[in-house]
Amino acid sequence: MKSLKKILLPLFLFTACALGFSPSAHAGYNKGGAAAPENRIAIQKCVTMEFHSNILGVTKKYNVYLPKGYYDNPGRKYPVLYLLHGHGGCYNDWNTTGDVTNVANRMIKAKQAKPMIIIMPDAGETLMDYFNTEGWRYEDFFFKEFLPAIEKTYRIDARKSKRAIAGLSMGGQGTIVYAMHHPELFSTAYGMSAYLYSTKDIPNIKDPVEKRVQQLVQDNNAVVYAKNATSNQINSFKSVNWLLNVGDDDFTFPANIEFFNTFKKRGVPIELRVRDGYHCWEYWRACLRSALTYVSVNFE
């Protein structure tokens, strides 16, 4: 049996390396908490990694997509897309339901999108939101811990012109608000059926967690933020490429139209896409294809 192990172990290691990952890909961590870059992970597929957050006090999972050729040229850096999930979802939604791996592979191969790194973070399981609240400073985590560590771990071109953010539903709100809070960081913000403010009767929500989530959404009302933005903020918004994509039968349609009109009124260039559809994955998968092309065009 010992001799058999001696034969099988080198064979396993050879096979693993040939496929583009190492058995320790999930084991090495740098000081920022993300997987150590010397541990290769598979390319052209979503790989789940872990990140320990001191701010949140928990270990968060995220998915990363690395394009073909990532390991061929160690000196090459890639643009990055942060892709956010919606309420009730998780970091893996874009992989399992959104088909991001196959979409990205096909579009990059067809030159409809530029080779890019795609990062899919996890907003939460119980208190799922992208903003700060008592006991859950997620926005601080994202900008102070997660984003800096990710961009040190992977070969990401960390210039504003090479960084984009997109998301669906509540992740669409996160996308728009994050880009308004930090226009200096993003070249593009692409909201899909963005849940820009709460549509719920918050005082009458019985579930305490859902009530807290909806209140947090309302406290970060994207339309109100845009209306109240200072002249300096408005000028900074103009450095971002904004696009809203929403179905004509989507319950978020009125909020998206209201945000679009607010930006237009305040002189901020923004694009709007309206198609037949509602709040569902069929619509968002189509949005993803559009988003990959749109962010690629704006990766200068």
C-alpha positions as CSV (number, residue, x, y, z in Angstrom):
1,M,0.0,0.0,0.0
2,K,2.9,2.4,0.8
3,S,4.4,1.8,-2.6
4,L,1.0,2.5,-4.2
5,K,0.7,5.8,-2.4
6,K,4.2,6.8,-3.6
7,I,2.9,6.3,-7.2
8,L,-0.5,7.9,-6.8
9,L,0.6,11.1,-5.0
10,P,3.0,12.3,-7.7
11,L,0.4,11.4,-10.3
12,F,-2.2,13.5,-8.4
13,L,0.1,16.5,-8.1
14,F,1.0,16.3,-11.8
15,T,-2.7,16.1,-12.8
16,A,-3.6,19.1,-10.5
17,C,-0.8,21.3,-11.8
18,A,-1.7,20.4,-15.4
19,L,-5.3,21.6,-14.8
20,G,-4.1,25.0,-13.6
21,F,-4.4,24.8,-9.8
22,S,-2.6,23.4,-6.8
23,P,-4.0,21.3,-3.9
24,S,-3.1,24.1,-1.6
25,A,-5.0,26.8,-3.6
26,H,-7.4,27.4,-0.7
27,A,-4.8,27.1,2.0
28,G,-2.4,30.0,1.6
29,Y,-3.4,33.5,2.8
30,N,-1.6,36.8,2.8
31,K,-2.0,39.5,5.5
32,G,-5.1,40.9,3.8
33,G,-6.9,37.6,4.2
34,A,-7.2,36.6,0.5
35,A,-5.6,33.5,-1.0
36,A,-1.8,33.9,-1.5
37,P,-1.1,34.7,-5.2
38,E,1.6,32.0,-5.6
39,N,-1.0,29.3,-5.1
40,R,-2.5,28.8,-8.6
41,I,-6.2,28.4,-9.0
42,A,-8.1,27.2,-12.1
43,I,-8.5,29.6,-15.0
44,Q,-11.7,30.1,-17.1
45,K,-13.9,29.0,-14.3
46,C,-15.3,30.4,-11.0
47,V,-13.3,29.3,-8.1
48,T,-14.5,29.8,-4.5
49,M,-12.0,31.4,-2.1
50,E,-12.2,32.7,1.4
51,F,-11.4,36.0,3.0
52,H,-11.2,36.7,6.8
53,S,-12.6,40.2,7.7
54,N,-11.5,41.9,10.9
55,I,-14.1,44.5,10.4
56,L,-17.0,42.0,10.1
57,G,-15.4,39.5,12.4
58,V,-16.2,36.6,10.1
59,T,-14.7,34.7,7.2
60,K,-16.4,35.6,3.9
61,K,-16.4,33.5,0.7
62,Y,-16.1,35.0,-2.8
63,N,-15.8,33.7,-6.3
64,V,-13.0,34.7,-8.7
65,Y,-12.9,34.2,-12.5
66,L,-9.5,34.4,-14.1
67,P,-9.3,34.6,-17.9
68,K,-7.4,32.3,-20.3
69,G,-3.7,33.1,-20.4
70,Y,-3.6,34.5,-16.9
71,Y,-0.5,32.5,-16.0
72,D,1.2,32.7,-19.4
73,N,2.5,36.3,-18.9
74,P,3.3,37.0,-15.2
75,G,3.9,40.7,-16.1
76,R,0.4,41.3,-17.5
77,K,-2.2,43.0,-15.4
78,Y,-6.0,42.8,-16.1
79,P,-9.0,45.0,-15.7
80,V,-11.4,43.9,-13.0
81,L,-15.2,43.7,-12.7
82,Y,-16.8,43.5,-9.2
83,L,-20.1,41.6,-9.8
84,L,-22.7,41.9,-7.0
85,H,-25.5,39.5,-6.2
86,G,-29.1,40.3,-5.1
87,H,-31.1,40.1,-1.9
88,G,-31.4,36.5,-0.6
89,G,-28.5,35.4,-2.8
90,C,-24.9,34.8,-2.3
91,Y,-21.4,35.0,-4.0
92,N,-22.1,31.9,-6.0
93,D,-25.3,33.1,-7.7
94,W,-23.6,34.5,-10.8
95,N,-21.8,31.2,-11.2
96,T,-24.6,28.7,-10.7
97,T,-27.6,30.6,-12.1
98,G,-26.0,33.5,-14.0
99,D,-23.7,31.2,-16.0
100,V,-20.9,33.8,-15.7
101,T,-18.1,31.4,-16.5
102,N,-19.5,30.2,-19.9
103,V,-20.7,33.7,-20.8
104,A,-17.3,35.3,-20.1
105,N,-15.4,32.5,-21.8
106,R,-17.5,32.8,-25.0
107,M,-17.5,36.6,-25.1
108,I,-13.7,36.9,-24.5
109,K,-13.0,34.3,-27.1
110,A,-15.3,36.1,-29.6
111,K,-13.6,39.4,-28.7
112,Q,-16.9,40.8,-27.6
113,A,-15.3,41.4,-24.2
114,K,-11.8,42.1,-23.0
115,P,-10.0,39.5,-20.9
116,M,-10.8,40.5,-17.3
117,I,-10.8,39.3,-13.8
118,I,-14.3,39.0,-12.3
119,I,-14.8,39.1,-8.5
120,M,-18.1,38.0,-7.0
121,P,-18.2,38.9,-3.2
122,D,-20.7,37.8,-0.7
123,A,-22.9,40.4,1.0
124,G,-24.3,38.3,3.8
125,E,-26.5,35.4,4.8
126,T,-28.7,36.8,7.7
127,L,-28.3,40.6,7.4
128,M,-27.8,40.8,3.7
129,D,-26.9,44.3,2.5
130,Y,-24.0,46.2,1.1
131,F,-24.0,49.1,3.5
132,N,-23.0,50.0,7.0
133,T,-25.2,49.4,10.0
134,E,-24.6,48.7,13.7
135,G,-22.8,45.4,14.0
136,W,-22.4,45.0,10.2
137,R,-20.0,47.5,8.5
138,Y,-20.1,45.9,5.1
139,E,-19.3,49.0,3.0
140,D,-16.2,49.6,5.2
141,F,-15.2,46.0,4.8
142,F,-15.6,46.2,1.0
143,F,-13.5,49.3,0.5
144,K,-11.0,49.1,3.4
145,E,-10.3,45.4,3.5
146,F,-11.7,43.4,0.6
147,L,-11.0,45.5,-2.5
148,P,-7.4,46.4,-1.5
149,A,-6.5,42.8,-0.6
150,I,-8.1,41.4,-3.8
151,E,-6.1,43.8,-5.9
152,K,-2.9,42.8,-4.2
153,T,-3.7,39.1,-4.5
154,Y,-4.5,39.0,-8.2
155,R,-2.7,40.8,-11.1
156,I,-5.3,43.6,-11.3
157,D,-4.6,46.9,-13.0
158,A,-5.7,49.1,-10.1
159,R,-6.3,52.2,-12.1
160,K,-9.8,53.7,-12.1
161,S,-10.0,53.3,-15.8
162,K,-9.6,49.5,-15.4
163,R,-12.1,48.9,-12.6
164,A,-15.9,48.5,-13.0
165,I,-18.8,47.4,-10.8
166,A,-22.1,45.8,-11.7
167,G,-24.9,44.1,-9.9
168,L,-28.5,42.9,-9.9
169,S,-31.4,44.1,-7.8
170,M,-30.1,44.9,-4.3
171,G,-26.6,44.4,-5.8
172,G,-27.7,47.0,-8.4
173,Q,-28.3,49.4,-5.6
174,G,-24.9,48.6,-4.1
175,T,-23.4,49.2,-7.6
176,I,-24.9,52.6,-8.0
177,V,-24.4,53.8,-4.4
178,Y,-20.8,52.5,-4.2
179,A,-20.0,54.4,-7.5
180,M,-21.5,57.6,-6.1
181,H,-19.6,57.2,-2.8
182,H,-16.4,56.4,-4.6
183,P,-16.5,57.8,-8.2
184,E,-12.7,58.0,-8.0
185,L,-12.5,54.2,-8.1
186,F,-14.8,53.1,-10.9
187,S,-14.8,53.7,-14.6
188,T,-18.2,52.1,-15.0
189,A,-21.3,51.3,-12.9
190,Y,-23.9,49.0,-14.5
191,G,-27.1,48.5,-12.6
192,M,-29.4,45.6,-13.5
193,S,-33.0,45.9,-12.2
194,A,-31.4,48.0,-9.5
195,Y,-33.4,48.1,-6.2
196,L,-32.6,51.7,-5.6
197,Y,-34.9,52.2,-2.7
198,S,-37.3,50.1,-0.7
199,T,-40.7,49.4,-2.1
200,K,-41.9,47.8,1.1
201,D,-44.2,49.1,3.8
202,I,-41.4,49.0,6.3
203,P,-43.3,49.8,9.6
204,N,-45.6,46.8,8.9
205,I,-42.8,44.2,8.1
206,K,-43.1,41.6,10.9
207,D,-39.8,39.8,10.3
208,P,-37.2,41.8,12.3
209,V,-34.3,40.9,10.0
210,E,-36.1,41.7,6.8
211,K,-37.4,45.0,8.4
212,R,-33.8,45.9,9.2
213,V,-32.6,45.1,5.7
214,Q,-35.4,47.1,4.1
215,Q,-34.7,50.1,6.4
216,L,-31.0,49.9,5.4
217,V,-32.0,50.0,1.8
218,Q,-34.2,53.0,2.4
219,D,-31.4,54.7,4.4
220,N,-29.2,54.4,1.3
221,N,-31.9,55.6,-1.1
222,A,-29.9,56.2,-4.4
223,V,-32.4,58.6,-5.8
224,V,-32.4,60.8,-2.7
225,Y,-28.6,60.7,-2.6
226,A,-28.4,61.8,-6.3
227,K,-31.0,64.6,-5.7
228,N,-29.1,65.9,-2.6
229,A,-25.6,65.6,-4.1
230,T,-23.4,68.7,-4.0
231,S,-22.1,70.4,-7.1
232,N,-18.7,68.9,-6.5
233,Q,-20.2,65.5,-6.1
234,I,-22.1,65.9,-9.3
235,N,-18.9,66.8,-11.1
236,S,-17.2,63.7,-9.8
237,F,-20.1,61.5,-10.9
238,K,-19.4,62.7,-14.5
239,S,-16.2,60.7,-14.5
240,V,-18.1,57.4,-14.3
241,N,-19.9,55.7,-17.2
242,W,-23.4,55.0,-15.8
243,L,-25.9,52.5,-17.3
244,L,-29.2,51.2,-15.9
245,N,-30.8,48.1,-17.5
246,V,-34.4,47.3,-16.4
247,G,-37.3,45.3,-17.7
248,D,-40.5,47.1,-18.5
249,D,-42.5,44.8,-16.2
250,D,-40.0,45.0,-13.4
251,F,-41.2,46.4,-10.0
252,T,-38.0,48.4,-9.9
253,F,-38.8,50.1,-13.2
254,P,-40.2,53.4,-11.6
255,A,-37.1,53.8,-9.3
256,N,-34.7,53.3,-12.2
257,I,-36.6,55.8,-14.4
258,E,-36.6,58.3,-11.5
259,F,-32.9,57.9,-11.0
260,F,-32.2,58.2,-14.7
261,N,-34.3,61.4,-14.8
262,T,-32.5,62.8,-11.7
263,F,-29.1,62.3,-13.2
264,K,-30.2,63.8,-16.5
265,K,-31.7,66.8,-14.7
266,R,-28.5,67.3,-12.8
267,G,-26.3,67.1,-15.9
268,V,-24.7,63.7,-15.3
269,P,-24.5,61.6,-18.5
270,I,-26.2,58.2,-18.0
271,E,-27.5,55.5,-20.3
272,L,-30.8,53.6,-20.0
273,R,-31.7,50.2,-21.5
274,V,-35.3,49.0,-21.2
275,R,-36.4,45.6,-22.6
276,D,-39.4,43.4,-22.3
277,G,-38.9,41.5,-19.0
278,Y,-39.2,41.5,-15.3
279,H,-37.2,40.7,-12.1
280,C,-35.8,37.3,-13.0
281,W,-32.6,35.5,-14.0
282,E,-33.6,35.2,-17.6
283,Y,-33.4,39.0,-17.8
284,W,-30.1,39.3,-15.8
285,R,-28.3,36.6,-17.9
286,A,-29.0,38.8,-20.9
287,C,-27.9,41.9,-18.9
288,L,-24.6,40.1,-18.1
289,R,-23.7,39.8,-21.7
290,S,-24.4,43.5,-22.3
291,A,-22.5,44.4,-19.2
292,L,-19.3,42.6,-20.2
293,T,-19.3,44.4,-23.5
294,Y,-20.1,47.7,-21.9
295,V,-17.5,47.6,-19.2
296,S,-14.9,46.4,-21.8
297,V,-15.6,49.4,-24.1
298,N,-15.0,51.7,-21.1
299,F,-11.8,49.9,-19.9
300,E,-9.4,52.5,-21.4
